[in-house]
């Protein structure tokens, strides 16, 4: 009998233990689901507007609600002055708070902006980093706080902090982890909003300035300076310095010697038909060894095309991330550009080139087919799945294409200002003449190639008025010892 009772007790204990383990797993799953839903809620909130002031309000309200805190604030970095400032401050003393500026490293917020490290403080007054500069202005006691950096594309653009957990409790380590998770999508949305605001200010400044000018020459000179400021200056050389070891057996090495390092060199030229135009290009690094590049052509010319070009370039640069493909980028930008009442659109070609492997992923939005000059001397058009120009249809899905550029290969992008240039008899320059010129100049360096392409068009038109903007982008994949 005692044995039976003992067995039953053991069975009961086992059942209780398994129940407790199951209950812990259930609670853990519920907490993880709650955290996921909270982050989803944050993502919806911060992506619901592109206006910076509205976005800051949403960030502070959402952070306070999710963290169960009395208050929240976003403090931005002024890179030029090396300071932190409150772009938006709510309440009766908001104007006074906006006057406050903290040096990088000053106070807890300044320390987070300087180090890039998150911090949890249970008693702010006892923390050696604490600065009461803000608290004294607003007469608001700070007991506990969390402060995390806002990082976008590797750069600290501000800090997000929440103050005083409700009911007098302290913030937990789990609260800090949650706020760090909130800060990630918040930083991306905030930088996009800042880019958009800067664009609006530039356009507003352009309109205000040009309206005050009495003569068209001064108006167009200002517009030219603003437009050219959007384009990258000079050439870009990107090296795959991260390659190490013997690459002779790797299929991705493209036959490189182990001492060789793959290099991508980029150079471009643009010549508007008027003082300002709609052709544009851009190129910049994505990570350590990938090059993003784009070349486009707005359907109009002059100031309207220049403004559309500026919006397009800002969206391209603001939305491009290391995880995004060119097709995904164009799909996202097109949704922003499309308007039912707009007659403007832009053909576009963009690509993402891996310097180390030569893998090129590209997407084509109705643009002129680029040419590839192979190391062997062969000249070929780059074909692939094409999409509609940006701004034509709001639900367009842009496709990705892929090829490999070998060592010694060159890709040349251009706008139709080259192929559709007309002479006095209205005959077009065409693809055949372009092919012949590229074949003849295949061994030329980038500067010479760009000059010869423009000179070839000028020789053909023989003094006829340039009717369209011209832009050319050349990218070489080579090696250096």
N, C-alpha and C positions, 0 to 999 in steps of 0.2 A: 504493500500500500504506500509506504513511504517513498519507494522508488517511483511509483506512478506520479505521486505528488511532485517529486523532484523533477521528473521529466516535464510535467505540465508547467512548472515554474520556469524551466529553461526555455520551453517553447514560447511561453508568454514574454520572457525577456527578449528573445530573438525577434518576436513580432514587434515589440515596443521599439527595439533598436532600429529595425527596418522602417518602421513608421516614422521615427524621428529623422532618419536619413532621407526618406521620401519627402517629408515635410520641409526639410532644409532645401532640398533640390527645388521643390515647388516654389518656396519663397524666393530663392535665388533667381529662378526663371521669371517670376513675377517682377522682381526688381530690375532685371535686365530688359524685360519687355517695357516696363515703365520708363526706363532710361532711353530706350530706342524711340518710344513715342514722344518723349520730351525733345529729343534731338530732331525728330521729324517736324515737330511743332516749330522749333526754332528755324529750321530750314525754310518752312513755309512762310514764316513771318519775315525773315530777312531778305527773301527773294521776291517779296510782294511789291517792292518799290525800288526804283533806281535813284530817287531823290535822297540826297545825303541827310538833310535835316529830318525828313520823315523816317529814314532808316535808323538814325541815332535814337529817335524816340522809341521805335519798335525794339531796338536792341536793349535799351535800358528797362523798358516795361517788361519784356519777355524774360530777361535775366532775373529781375527782381521776383517775378512770379514763380519761375521754376525753382530758383534757389531759396524761396521762402524768406527773402531778405527785405529789410525796410527800404533800402535804396540801392541804386546802381548808377554807375557813371562810365562814360567812355572818354578817355583822355588821349588826344592825338599827338603825334610826333611832328614837330616842325624841324625838318632836316637842316634847313639853311641856318637857323638860329641855335640848333642843338637844345631845343626846349620842348616841354609838354604844355598843351593848352586845352582848354575846354571849348570846343566848337559850339556845343549846345549845353545849356544849363537851365533846368526848369526851376520854377518857384519864384517867390517874390524877389529874391536876391540873385536871380540869374545873371543880371547885367554885371554885378560885382564879381561873380565867379568867373565870368568870361574874361575879365581883366587879369586874372591870376595866371601866371606862367611859372612852371617849375623847370629848373635845370635838369638835364639828363643826369640821373644819379641822386637827385634831391628827393627826399621822402621815399615812402614805400613804392609808389607808382614810378618814380624816377629810377629807383633801384631795379625794378622789374624791366623797365624799358632799356636800361643799360646792360643788364645781364642776360635778358631773355628767359629768366627762370620765374616760375610761378611761386606764389607765397601764400601761406595761410597764417593769419595772426589772430590769436585769441584775445589779446589785450593790447590794443593799438598804442595806448599811452605809455606802455612799458617797453615797447619795441624801439631799439636804438635808431632805427631808420625812419621813425615816424616824424612827419612834419605837420604841424597844426595850422599851416598857412590857410588852407581851405576851410577847415572846421571853424576857425575864429571868424572868418568872413560871414559864414552862414549861421553861426551859433548852433551847430548841430553836433552833438557828441558822438564820437565813433568808438564803439566798443570792440567789435570783432570785424574782420574783413577777409575777403579773398581777392587776390589780384593776379591776373594772368596776362601774358603778352598777346597782342594781335599780330600774327605773322602771316604775310602774304608773299609768296614767291621768294622766301628766304629773307625777307626784310621786315623789321619790326615797324609797323605803322601806327601803333598806339598800344594802350593797355585797357583792359576791361576789369572793373572791380565791382564787387557787391559788398554792401555794408550792413552790419548788425542783423544777424539771423533773428527772426521773430521768436517771441516767447523767451528771450534771454538765453537761448541755447548757443553753443559754439558750432561753427562750421566743422564738418568732418573731412577726412581725407577723401572720402567718396564724393563729397560736395565739390572739392577742388578738382577731382578728375572730371566730373560732369561739366564744370565751368570751362575747363580746358577743351573739352569736346565741343562746347558751345562756341568757343572762340574761333575754332577753325573755319566753319562756314561763314561766321560773322566777318572775319577778316577779309575773305574773298569778296563778299558782297560790298563791304565798306570800301575796298580799293576801287571796285568797279564804279561805285557811286561817286567817289572822289574824281576818278577819270572823267566821268560824265559831267560832273559839275565844272571841272576845268575846261572841258570842251564847250559847255554852254557859256562860260565866262569869256572864252576866246572868241566865240561867234558874236556874243553881245558886244565885246570890245571892238571887233571888226566892224559891226554895223554902226556902232556909235561913232567910231573914229572916221569911217568913210563918209558918214552923213555930214560930218563937220568940214569935209574938204570941199573946196570950191572947184577943183579941176579933177578930171578923171585920172590923170597921170598919177597924182599923189595917192588916190584911192587904190589903184591897181598895184602901186609899189608896196603899200602896206599889206595888201592881200597876198602878194607874192612872198613877202617875208614870212608871213604866218604859215602859208602852205608849205614852203620849203622847210620850215621848222618841224613839220611832222615827219619828214623823210630822214632816214639815217644818213649821217655824213661820212664820207670816205669809204674805204674798203674794210672788209672784215676777214680775218684769218682765224680759223678755228682748228685746233690741233687735238688729236686723240692721244693726248699724253698719258692716258691711263693704261695703254697697252704695255704689257710686260711679258717677258719670257720668250720662248721660241715659238713663232707663229707659222713656221714653215709647214707644219702638218695641219693647220686649221683651214677649213673650207671658207671661213669668213675673212681670211687674211689677204685674199686677192693676190697671192703670190708675193707678199711683202717679204723683204729680208727682215731678220729679227731686230736689226738695228734701225729699221725704217719706222717712221711715224706717219700715219695718214694725216693729211691736211686738207681742209676745204677753204678756198679763197673766194670771196664774193665782191663784186663791184657792179655799179649800176650807173645809168645816165638817164636824165629826163629833160625834155625840151617841150614846154607847152606851146600850143599854137597861138595862144594869147598870153598876156602877162600871167594869168593863172589858168589852170586846167583841171581835168578830171583823171589823168593818169596818175598812178601811185605805185610805190613798191615799199617793201620793208623786209628786214632780216635781223634776226637776233638769236642768241643761244638759248636752247632749252636744256638745262642741266649742263653736264661737263662736256659732252661730245655729240650733241645733236644740234643741227641748224634748222631753224624755221625760216621760210622765205615765202613771199607773196608778191604778185604783180597783178594789177587790175586796171580797168579802163571804165570810167563812168560814161554813161550814154550821152551826156551833154558836155558843153565847154563853158569856160568863164567862171564867174563867182558861184552860180548855183552848183556846178559840177565840183568846184573846190570844196564847198561846204558838205556836199554829199560824200566826197572823198574823205574829208576830215572825220565825219561820223563813222564811216566804214572802217578806217584805220584804227580809230579809238576802240571800237567794238572788237576788232580782230585782236588787238594787243591786250585788251582788258579781259577777254574771255579765254584766250589760249592758255592751257595748262599742260603740265608734263604728261598727264594721263590721257589727253585728248588727241584724236586723230584729225587730220585736215578735213575729212568729210564731216565729222561731228562738229568741228568748228564752224564750217560754212553753213551747216544746217541751223546752228544756234544763232549765228549772226544774221542770217536771212530772216528769221522770225522777228528779229528786232527791227530790221530795215523795212520790211514790207508794210506798205500803207495802201489802202484801197484807192485813195485819191492821188497817189503819186505816179508820175510818168517817168521817173528816173530809175535807172537800174545800173548795175556794174557787172561786166564780165570779169572773171577772176580766176587765177591759177595759184594754188599754194601747195607747199610741200614740206615734208619733215625728213631731213637727210641725216642718217647715222654716219658720222665721220669714220668710225672704226670699220664698219662692215660694208659701207656703201649702199645700204638699203635705203631706198627712197619711196616714201609713201606720199602720194599726192592726190589732190582732188581738183577737178576742172569744172568751173562754173561758166560754160559757154565761151571760153577764151580761145585765142589763137593757139594752135598746137606748137609747143616749144620744139626746139631742135636739140639733138644730142650729137656731139662730135666725139666719136670714140677714139681711144688712144691709137687705134689702127689707121685712123684718118677717115673712116666711114662717117657720113653725115645722114642722120635719119630723123624723121619726125616722131615725136613722142605721142603715141595714141593711147586712148583709154576711155573709160565710161565718162560721158559728159553729162553735166547737169545744166539747168537753166541759169541765166545770170542772176545775181543777187537782187532781190527786190521785185521780182516778177510774180512769184506765187508764194504764199505764206507757208504752205505745207510741203515744200520741196525737200526731198531727202537726198543729200549729196553723198556720192559714193567715193570710196577710197580705191586707188589703184597702187600697184607696187612694181618697181623694177630695181635693178642694181646698177649703180655707177661704179665702174672699175677704176683702178688707179690710172690717171691720165685722161679720164673722160671729162667732158665739159657739157653742161646744159645751158641753153640760151633761151631766155624768156623775152618776149617783146609784145608790144601792143599793135593794133592794126594801123596805127599811124605810120608804121614801116611798110607793110604789104599793100595798104590802100592809098599810099601817097600817089598823087596824080601829076603828070606833066601838063604842059600847056594844051595838049590835045586831049586831055582827060583820060589818058591811058594810065593804068595802075602799075605800080612797081611789081607787085605780085610775088608769089612764092618761088617761082623759077629763078628770078634774079637774086632773091635772098639766098636760095640754095647754092647758087653759083658763087656768090660772095663768101659764104661760110666755108665752102670747099676750098676756095683760093686762100682764105685767111686762117685756115684751121690751126696753123702753127703759131699764130700771133699771140702775144700776151693779152691780158684782159683789156688793158687801156687801149692798145692798138685795135683790138677787135671792136670795142665800142665806138671808137673814132671812125673806123672804116664803115661800120654799118650806117652811121648817120651821114658820112660823106657820100656813101653809095646812093642813098636816097636823094641827097642834095644834087649830086651829079645828074641823076635821072630826071628830077623835076626841073632842073635847068632854070631856076629863077621863079618858078611858079609859086604862088603864095601857099605856105603850109596850111593845110585845111584841117589837120587833126593833130592832137598831142602825140608825142613820141616818147616811149620809155623802153629801156632795154636793161635786162638783168643777166649777168654772166656768173656762173658758179663752176669752179674747177675742183676736182678731187685729185690731189697729187700726193707726193711724199716728201719728207725731208729727213736727212740723216741726223 
